[in-house]
Amino acid sequence: MGKNASGVFKYGLKDILNYIKLNILHTCCYKEHYLRLNINPDVIEENLKGFDLEVLPLTLDMVLTGDKNVFKGEKLELYKERLQDPAYHGYGIMEEGKLIYSTWFSTDNLGLPLITKRIPLLPNEGLLEDSFCAHEARGRGIHGKMNFFRLKKLHELGRDRVIAIVLDGNVPAMKVQLKSGFEELGVFFIGKIFGIRYNTLRKEKFDNK
């Protein structure tokens, strides 16, 4: 019992310290992995064999059928903004009238959290954005297939190089991207110190690799 009590105390203390850091000191730091892939159409076609789920251009009506615990507040507003932005392309998969998967890519800039300065993509680049998979649809390999679906769509738009940004510690996302053929070029940090935002990303350094 003492061990359990100690564990609860430590967990509670950690939460308190994180709350103070984020909401009082307005300080945070996130390590991000920068990955890139050169599109190979033959590899895409090979990996999309047997993928027979219907993928639709994402709409607000589709989003509103999704998990209400996910698509709310800032997340919902972000999706509404993207749906009005021609540089963003969203796709979704519906089952039994419900959104079970959604995903995005950008053809304009690196839309990273906490970064206010625009970081443009090169004319031949695309950026894979965040994806959502409903709990009941996990374990079916949808995310891996949709990675290649997005690569196909980007190639159809004339892009031959794709970037993915993965938050440090997101092991499933990193595994999917590496399995899809992405190569990690390095890491950078984003965050804020006493409310002042910062980032260490210098995209041109990765562009030249």
Backbone bond lengths (Angstrom), bond angles and torsions (degrees), N, CA, C in turn:
res aa  C-N    CA-C-N  psi(-1)  N-CA   C-N-CA  omega(-1)  CA-C   N-CA-C  phi
1 M - - - 1.463 - - 1.524 111.27 -
2 G 1.379 114.36 -39.89 1.452 118.61 179.87 1.515 111.30 -62.32
3 K 1.355 114.20 -38.38 1.463 118.52 179.66 1.523 110.81 -64.06
4 N 1.335 116.29 -43.01 1.455 120.09 178.65 1.521 111.39 -63.46
5 A 1.320 115.34 -42.41 1.464 119.98 179.90 1.517 110.37 -61.71
6 S 1.371 114.91 -41.45 1.456 118.89 178.91 1.521 111.03 -62.89
7 G 1.355 115.87 -41.58 1.458 119.87 179.55 1.511 111.47 -62.57
8 V 1.324 117.51 -42.09 1.458 121.63 179.21 1.515 109.95 -62.60
9 F 1.366 116.03 -41.53 1.455 120.42 -179.16 1.524 111.31 -62.77
10 K 1.348 114.91 -44.60 1.458 118.12 -179.64 1.518 111.02 -64.20
11 Y 1.308 116.48 -39.97 1.458 120.45 -179.71 1.527 110.16 -64.70
12 G 1.322 115.76 -42.41 1.450 120.12 179.27 1.520 111.82 -65.87
13 L 1.313 117.88 -39.52 1.456 122.24 179.49 1.530 110.84 -64.94
14 K 1.320 115.28 -40.95 1.462 119.83 178.84 1.526 110.47 -61.15
15 D 1.331 115.92 -42.94 1.464 120.27 178.50 1.523 111.34 -61.40
16 I 1.323 115.95 -42.37 1.466 120.91 -179.60 1.526 110.88 -63.24
17 L 1.336 116.37 -44.68 1.461 120.53 -179.80 1.529 111.21 -64.62
18 N 1.336 116.52 -40.12 1.464 119.90 177.70 1.530 111.07 -64.58
19 Y 1.334 115.72 -39.18 1.466 119.84 178.62 1.525 110.43 -62.65
20 I 1.324 116.86 -44.63 1.466 121.34 179.36 1.524 110.36 -61.95
21 K 1.334 116.05 -45.14 1.464 120.84 -178.29 1.523 111.70 -62.63
22 L 1.340 116.32 -45.03 1.459 120.30 -174.89 1.521 113.56 -80.36
23 N 1.339 116.34 -43.07 1.465 119.88 -169.68 1.522 115.29 -100.97
24 I 1.323 116.96 -18.18 1.467 119.77 178.68 1.535 110.78 -108.64
25 L 1.332 115.69 -49.16 1.461 119.47 178.21 1.524 112.12 -85.06
26 H 1.340 116.33 -14.13 1.467 121.41 -179.83 1.527 110.93 51.06
27 T 1.324 115.05 50.72 1.459 122.30 -176.97 1.521 109.89 -130.10
28 C 1.329 116.43 133.28 1.464 120.80 176.58 1.521 108.97 -159.39
29 C 1.322 116.13 161.60 1.456 121.45 179.77 1.526 108.83 -148.31
30 Y 1.333 116.34 131.04 1.461 121.28 179.74 1.525 109.45 -127.27
31 K 1.311 114.92 132.61 1.469 121.57 176.72 1.523 108.53 -93.39
32 E 1.329 116.51 127.82 1.463 121.85 -177.29 1.527 110.48 -121.13
33 H 1.330 115.11 142.03 1.466 121.09 177.75 1.529 109.11 -100.34
34 Y 1.326 116.27 131.79 1.463 122.68 -178.30 1.525 108.15 -101.84
35 L 1.340 115.89 116.65 1.457 121.07 -178.13 1.525 110.15 -120.69
36 R 1.340 116.02 152.41 1.456 120.41 -179.98 1.525 110.77 -144.96
37 L 1.334 114.39 150.85 1.460 120.89 -179.43 1.519 109.15 -141.51
38 N 1.328 116.80 138.71 1.449 122.29 171.59 1.525 107.81 -93.62
39 I 1.330 116.68 123.77 1.460 121.30 -173.05 1.530 111.67 -68.15
40 N 1.340 114.35 132.34 1.457 122.16 174.32 1.527 107.09 -121.52
41 P 1.335 118.65 106.17 1.466 121.30 -176.50 1.527 113.82 -56.09
42 D 1.330 117.18 -36.00 1.469 120.00 -179.86 1.525 111.31 -65.07
43 V 1.320 116.53 -39.86 1.467 120.83 178.06 1.524 110.36 -65.27
44 I 1.323 116.20 -39.26 1.464 120.70 178.88 1.520 110.72 -61.13
45 E 1.333 116.71 -50.97 1.460 120.65 -177.93 1.521 111.65 -61.44
46 E 1.305 116.46 -39.58 1.463 120.14 179.28 1.522 111.36 -62.67
47 N 1.320 116.94 -40.55 1.462 120.56 -176.84 1.526 113.33 -81.03
48 L 1.324 117.66 -13.61 1.464 120.20 177.81 1.530 112.29 -94.53
49 K 1.329 116.75 -0.90 1.464 119.51 177.13 1.528 110.17 -62.37
50 G 1.312 116.19 132.40 1.457 120.57 178.33 1.511 114.74 83.79
51 F 1.342 117.22 -1.83 1.464 120.06 178.55 1.521 107.93 -87.39
52 D 1.329 116.30 104.90 1.462 120.04 -171.94 1.528 114.06 -115.35
53 L 1.341 118.26 11.59 1.455 119.96 176.63 1.526 109.51 -73.25
54 E 1.322 116.97 141.87 1.454 121.47 179.45 1.531 109.78 -77.78
55 V 1.315 115.74 120.38 1.461 121.86 178.80 1.523 108.43 -105.42
56 L 1.331 115.95 127.42 1.463 121.42 -175.61 1.528 110.84 -117.81
57 P 1.334 116.76 148.92 1.470 118.50 170.75 1.534 108.90 -58.06
58 L 1.314 116.31 132.65 1.456 120.77 -174.62 1.528 111.41 -69.69
59 T 1.335 116.32 138.43 1.462 122.08 175.46 1.523 108.44 -128.32
60 L 1.335 115.84 164.83 1.459 120.10 178.48 1.525 110.65 -64.04
61 D 1.323 117.27 -38.11 1.468 120.05 178.64 1.524 111.02 -60.04
62 M 1.322 116.96 -38.22 1.465 120.28 177.40 1.522 110.80 -65.62
63 V 1.327 115.49 -44.94 1.478 120.08 -179.14 1.527 110.73 -59.35
64 L 1.322 116.22 -39.65 1.469 120.20 -177.02 1.527 113.03 -69.04
65 T 1.338 117.66 -12.47 1.472 119.96 175.21 1.527 111.15 -88.95
66 G 1.342 116.69 -6.56 1.459 120.77 -176.67 1.512 112.88 -80.01
67 D 1.315 115.19 -173.51 1.462 123.19 -177.52 1.529 110.45 -59.42
68 K 1.319 116.48 117.13 1.466 121.11 -177.68 1.528 111.97 -67.46
69 N 1.324 117.75 -19.89 1.459 120.77 177.25 1.527 111.75 -79.22
70 V 1.318 116.53 -14.72 1.463 121.90 -179.95 1.525 110.84 -102.43
71 F 1.332 115.84 -51.86 1.456 121.17 -175.40 1.525 110.19 -90.48
72 K 1.334 113.87 79.99 1.462 121.12 179.98 1.521 108.41 -151.85
73 G 1.310 116.32 167.20 1.466 121.73 173.88 1.517 113.78 51.30
74 E 1.337 116.03 -130.36 1.460 121.99 -175.83 1.527 111.62 -63.00
75 K 1.339 116.50 -36.07 1.462 120.08 -179.93 1.526 110.68 -62.31
76 L 1.316 116.55 -46.06 1.455 120.87 -179.89 1.523 110.71 -64.90
77 E 1.329 117.13 -41.12 1.462 120.33 178.89 1.527 111.27 -64.73
78 L 1.333 116.37 -37.57 1.465 120.64 177.75 1.525 110.53 -62.09
79 Y 1.334 116.12 -43.97 1.458 120.06 179.63 1.527 110.75 -64.19
80 K 1.322 117.10 -39.47 1.468 120.40 178.10 1.534 110.44 -61.20
81 E 1.326 116.61 -41.25 1.465 120.87 179.02 1.523 110.84 -64.30
82 R 1.327 115.59 -44.20 1.463 119.27 -179.02 1.520 111.81 -64.07
83 L 1.313 116.66 -36.91 1.461 119.84 -178.99 1.526 112.04 -65.45
84 Q 1.321 117.09 -17.73 1.455 121.94 178.01 1.528 112.23 -98.74
85 D 1.324 117.01 -2.55 1.465 122.19 -175.21 1.534 109.40 -104.97
86 P 1.338 118.55 116.20 1.466 120.99 -177.71 1.528 114.37 -64.43
87 A 1.335 117.00 -14.92 1.464 119.86 179.02 1.524 111.89 -80.41
88 Y 1.339 116.88 -14.19 1.459 120.94 179.31 1.523 110.45 -103.16
89 H 1.315 115.76 138.39 1.459 122.31 179.19 1.525 107.81 -126.26
90 G 1.330 115.93 117.93 1.455 120.90 -178.74 1.520 111.17 -114.92
91 Y 1.333 115.55 146.37 1.457 121.52 179.91 1.522 109.45 -136.55
92 G 1.315 115.16 150.34 1.455 119.06 -178.80 1.518 112.52 -142.40
93 I 1.329 115.11 160.14 1.462 122.68 176.14 1.527 107.52 -124.12
94 M 1.314 115.55 127.37 1.457 122.06 -178.86 1.532 110.28 -108.07
95 E 1.318 115.79 143.50 1.462 121.80 171.88 1.510 108.56 -141.76
96 E 1.322 116.09 127.04 1.464 122.32 179.56 1.523 111.67 52.46
97 G 1.330 114.87 42.49 1.453 120.60 176.13 1.518 115.50 75.31
98 K 1.317 116.82 13.82 1.468 120.72 -177.01 1.524 110.24 -129.04
99 L 1.329 115.96 140.55 1.460 121.25 175.49 1.524 109.35 -73.10
100 I 1.331 116.60 116.65 1.469 119.78 179.55 1.521 111.86 -104.59
101 Y 1.340 116.46 -15.40 1.465 118.71 -179.88 1.526 109.41 -154.10
102 S 1.314 115.79 138.03 1.466 120.50 173.38 1.518 108.73 -141.32
103 T 1.322 115.90 151.56 1.455 120.48 -179.02 1.518 109.89 -158.24
104 W 1.333 116.55 161.60 1.457 122.12 -174.04 1.524 111.46 -139.00
105 F 1.328 115.19 159.66 1.461 120.36 160.96 1.522 108.23 -144.77
106 S 1.330 114.84 157.35 1.464 121.99 -179.40 1.518 109.38 -118.84
107 T 1.328 116.87 146.53 1.457 121.61 176.50 1.524 111.81 -117.09
108 D 1.333 116.52 14.96 1.464 119.22 -172.98 1.523 113.83 -122.48
109 N 1.328 117.58 -54.77 1.457 118.48 -175.54 1.525 111.00 -151.68
110 L 1.326 115.26 169.18 1.458 121.95 177.33 1.522 108.52 -81.39
111 G 1.322 117.03 99.27 1.459 121.10 -178.38 1.512 111.99 -85.15
112 L 1.316 116.34 77.40 1.460 121.22 -176.30 1.522 111.37 -98.64
113 P 1.342 117.86 145.75 1.466 120.23 177.14 1.517 111.18 -65.15
114 L 1.325 115.86 148.58 1.460 124.16 176.71 1.524 113.71 72.84
115 I 1.341 117.82 -3.33 1.458 120.12 178.74 1.519 108.93 -104.14
116 T 1.327 116.20 118.46 1.463 120.47 -178.16 1.529 111.79 -95.06
117 K 1.329 117.34 -26.56 1.456 120.82 179.38 1.527 109.72 -78.04
118 R 1.315 116.71 132.37 1.460 121.96 -179.63 1.519 110.69 -66.93
119 I 1.342 116.10 130.03 1.458 121.48 176.37 1.526 107.18 -116.30
120 P 1.325 117.84 98.38 1.462 120.11 -172.99 1.526 113.34 -72.56
121 L 1.335 114.66 148.06 1.451 121.21 171.40 1.518 109.00 -81.59
122 L 1.323 116.57 156.78 1.455 120.36 172.57 1.536 108.83 -72.26
123 P 1.323 118.43 158.81 1.473 121.27 -176.82 1.527 114.51 -57.92
124 N 1.336 117.61 -24.06 1.470 120.34 -178.20 1.529 112.31 -99.84
125 E 1.343 117.43 8.71 1.469 120.79 -174.33 1.523 113.13 -107.58
126 G 1.325 114.60 156.89 1.454 122.92 168.93 1.514 108.55 -136.28
127 L 1.320 116.63 160.45 1.467 121.64 179.71 1.524 109.18 -123.75
128 L 1.324 117.09 126.40 1.452 121.22 174.24 1.524 108.45 -77.45
129 E 1.326 116.48 125.70 1.464 121.29 -179.20 1.528 110.50 -102.08
130 D 1.337 115.91 -173.20 1.455 121.59 -170.97 1.523 112.82 -65.16
131 S 1.324 115.03 148.64 1.461 122.75 178.84 1.515 109.87 -123.73
132 F 1.319 115.37 151.91 1.462 122.19 177.64 1.523 108.85 -126.86
133 C 1.336 116.23 135.21 1.462 121.53 175.58 1.518 108.22 -130.64
134 A 1.329 115.75 122.53 1.464 120.34 178.95 1.526 109.60 -61.91
135 H 1.319 115.25 150.51 1.463 120.67 -176.15 1.522 111.69 -55.05
136 E 1.328 116.83 -42.03 1.462 120.09 -176.22 1.523 113.36 -72.63
137 A 1.348 117.45 -11.37 1.461 120.50 -179.24 1.523 112.58 -102.48
138 R 1.308 117.34 0.23 1.467 120.10 -177.99 1.530 110.75 -75.43
139 G 1.317 114.93 154.61 1.455 120.05 179.68 1.516 114.09 84.12
140 R 1.322 117.36 7.10 1.462 121.45 -178.59 1.537 112.53 -105.81
141 G 1.313 116.69 4.31 1.457 120.61 178.54 1.515 114.62 73.72
142 I 1.333 116.89 18.02 1.469 119.97 -176.37 1.525 111.59 -66.07
143 H 1.319 116.88 -41.60 1.465 119.08 -175.75 1.524 111.22 -62.19
144 G 1.323 116.93 -42.72 1.464 119.33 178.91 1.516 111.76 -61.46
145 K 1.335 117.05 -43.96 1.464 120.90 178.93 1.528 111.30 -64.94
146 M 1.342 115.79 -40.59 1.461 118.95 -179.32 1.523 112.00 -70.23
147 N 1.318 118.24 -23.27 1.453 120.75 172.07 1.526 109.32 -59.96
148 F 1.338 115.34 -48.86 1.463 119.45 -179.82 1.524 111.89 -70.11
149 F 1.327 117.20 -30.79 1.467 120.18 175.16 1.523 109.69 -61.61
150 R 1.334 117.00 -44.97 1.460 120.31 179.48 1.529 111.53 -65.09
151 L 1.339 116.64 -39.17 1.454 120.01 177.35 1.533 110.77 -61.21
152 K 1.327 115.99 -39.79 1.463 120.26 177.92 1.527 110.55 -62.33
153 K 1.333 116.97 -45.78 1.458 120.46 -179.62 1.529 111.38 -63.87
154 L 1.320 116.91 -39.68 1.462 120.21 178.41 1.522 110.81 -65.00
155 H 1.324 116.72 -39.57 1.462 120.52 178.41 1.523 110.46 -64.11
156 E 1.338 116.83 -37.96 1.465 120.88 177.75 1.523 111.27 -64.65
157 L 1.332 117.07 -24.70 1.465 121.85 177.78 1.526 112.20 -89.49
158 G 1.334 116.04 6.88 1.457 120.10 176.72 1.511 115.09 88.58
159 R 1.318 117.50 12.03 1.470 120.58 178.58 1.533 109.71 -92.89
160 D 1.327 116.30 139.82 1.463 119.02 179.50 1.533 112.97 -123.02
161 R 1.337 115.67 3.38 1.464 119.62 178.97 1.520 109.10 -139.54
162 V 1.324 116.01 136.78 1.464 120.43 -174.30 1.524 110.27 -129.57
163 I 1.325 115.19 140.41 1.465 122.57 179.29 1.522 109.43 -111.75
164 A 1.314 115.84 143.71 1.463 122.08 172.52 1.521 107.89 -134.08
165 I 1.320 116.68 136.90 1.467 122.79 177.72 1.521 107.50 -113.62
166 V 1.336 116.51 124.96 1.463 120.94 -176.82 1.523 109.39 -122.25
167 L 1.330 115.37 126.99 1.460 120.66 178.06 1.518 110.28 -66.68
168 D 1.319 116.43 134.69 1.458 121.20 179.48 1.529 110.65 -56.63
169 G 1.311 116.59 131.81 1.461 121.17 -178.84 1.508 114.02 98.92
170 N 1.339 117.00 -13.32 1.463 120.54 178.01 1.527 107.66 -84.91
171 V 1.325 115.16 77.90 1.462 121.48 -174.05 1.530 112.78 -61.93
172 P 1.352 119.81 -45.15 1.468 118.95 179.88 1.528 113.14 -58.82
173 A 1.345 116.88 -42.71 1.464 120.21 -179.57 1.528 110.97 -65.21
174 M 1.328 116.14 -41.23 1.463 119.78 179.33 1.527 110.88 -63.51
175 K 1.326 116.85 -41.53 1.468 120.33 179.69 1.520 111.09 -62.21
176 V 1.333 116.28 -43.22 1.466 120.07 -179.30 1.526 110.53 -62.75
177 Q 1.332 116.86 -44.52 1.458 119.52 -176.93 1.527 111.65 -67.84
178 L 1.306 117.00 -41.41 1.470 119.50 178.61 1.523 110.69 -65.82
179 K 1.335 116.46 -38.92 1.463 120.81 178.29 1.524 110.68 -65.75
180 S 1.325 116.80 -30.21 1.466 121.36 179.04 1.525 112.34 -76.79
181 G 1.330 116.87 -8.64 1.455 120.84 177.48 1.511 115.80 109.15
182 F 1.342 117.25 2.32 1.461 120.18 178.99 1.525 110.59 -69.05
183 E 1.322 114.90 148.31 1.464 122.39 176.40 1.526 108.72 -115.71
184 E 1.327 116.47 133.36 1.466 119.31 177.38 1.517 109.74 -80.38
185 L 1.341 115.86 125.76 1.460 121.20 -178.70 1.523 112.87 -98.81
186 G 1.329 117.08 -16.45 1.455 120.01 -179.18 1.512 111.55 158.72
187 V 1.317 115.67 -172.74 1.459 121.05 179.94 1.529 109.99 -128.91
188 F 1.322 115.35 161.31 1.456 121.71 173.34 1.521 108.10 -148.38
189 F 1.330 116.45 170.98 1.456 121.09 -176.06 1.528 109.64 -126.19
190 I 1.323 115.02 140.01 1.458 120.56 172.87 1.528 108.25 -129.85
191 G 1.317 116.33 154.75 1.464 119.06 179.24 1.513 111.27 166.96
192 K 1.304 115.10 -158.72 1.461 120.18 176.72 1.524 109.44 -150.59
193 I 1.312 115.33 148.20 1.463 122.51 178.19 1.519 107.37 -123.00
194 F 1.338 115.62 114.96 1.468 121.60 -175.93 1.531 110.76 51.07
195 G 1.323 115.23 41.17 1.453 120.81 176.15 1.515 115.53 86.90
196 I 1.327 117.63 -10.11 1.469 121.04 179.36 1.522 109.12 -90.07
197 R 1.329 116.51 119.57 1.458 121.15 -175.65 1.525 111.12 -78.05
198 Y 1.330 115.34 149.54 1.460 120.76 177.65 1.524 109.43 -149.27
199 N 1.300 116.10 158.63 1.460 121.17 169.60 1.518 109.06 -152.46
200 T 1.310 116.94 148.64 1.463 121.61 -178.35 1.526 111.26 -103.65
201 L 1.335 116.51 7.51 1.462 119.93 -178.29 1.529 110.87 -71.41
202 R 1.305 115.23 125.49 1.465 122.20 171.57 1.524 105.51 -122.87
203 K 1.305 115.13 91.85 1.459 120.72 -171.00 1.514 112.56 -57.96
204 E 1.328 117.42 -36.24 1.445 120.31 -178.14 1.537 112.41 -60.17
205 K 1.334 115.96 -26.78 1.459 119.13 177.73 1.534 110.00 -66.02
206 F 1.327 116.36 -39.78 1.466 119.98 178.37 1.529 111.09 -76.70
207 D 1.339 117.36 -31.85 1.463 120.76 -179.92 1.522 110.98 -59.08
208 N 1.305 116.55 -33.09 1.465 121.19 -175.49 1.521 113.51 -88.09
209 K 1.316 117.40 0.47 1.471 119.84 179.06 1.505 110.97 -84.77
